[in-house]
Amino acid sequence: MALGDKAKDAVQQVAGKAEEAVGKRTDDAELTGQGQKDQAMGQDRMDTEKAKDDADVD
C-alpha cells in the first residue's frame, strides 16, 4: 500500500470522526450518519489494501 493511500484513508477516518462529533453536537442526524459512513469507508479501504499487501508477501 502506498504511503499516500494510507494517509488519504486515515484523513477520511479522522474527517468522519469530526463530522460525526459535530453532527451529534448539533443534533444533525444526517451529518452524524455521513461521518460514520466516511469512517467505515476509510477503514474498509485500509483493510482491503492491507489484505493486498499480505497477499503479495510470499
Secondary structure, 3 states (H helix, E strand, C coil): CCHHHHHHHHHHHHHHHHHHHHHHHCCCHHHHHHHHHHHHHHHHHHHHHHHHHHHHCC
